[in-house]
Amino acid sequence: MNGPLEWIAAIGTMIAASLIAFDLGRRATAWGFVLFCAVSVTWIAAGLLEDAMPIVAMNAMLLLINLWGVYQYWLHPKNRTNKTASRQ
């Protein structure tokens, strides 16, 4: 597992973790979760191509967790209410 797909996934993972860890605000954190979802899919594809089932299983679970993060930061009704209230 040392091809371009794995390097893209690794670099994307580091960027996503940085977006969340640096606590640059809700929008940056939300984009971090979106990027985590994208790289989880990339890791799953790389794992399937290389028959690395532990990588596939781990990233399938991480994908679900990060989808929850996307929901919490972008789609949760409490965030829609806050955005509507701040526009008025």
Secondary structure, 3 states (H helix, E strand, C coil): CCCHHHHHHHHHHHHHHHHHHCCCCHHHHHHHHHHHHHHHHHHHHHHHHCCCHHHHHHHHHHHHHHHHHHHHHHHCHHHHHHHHHHHC
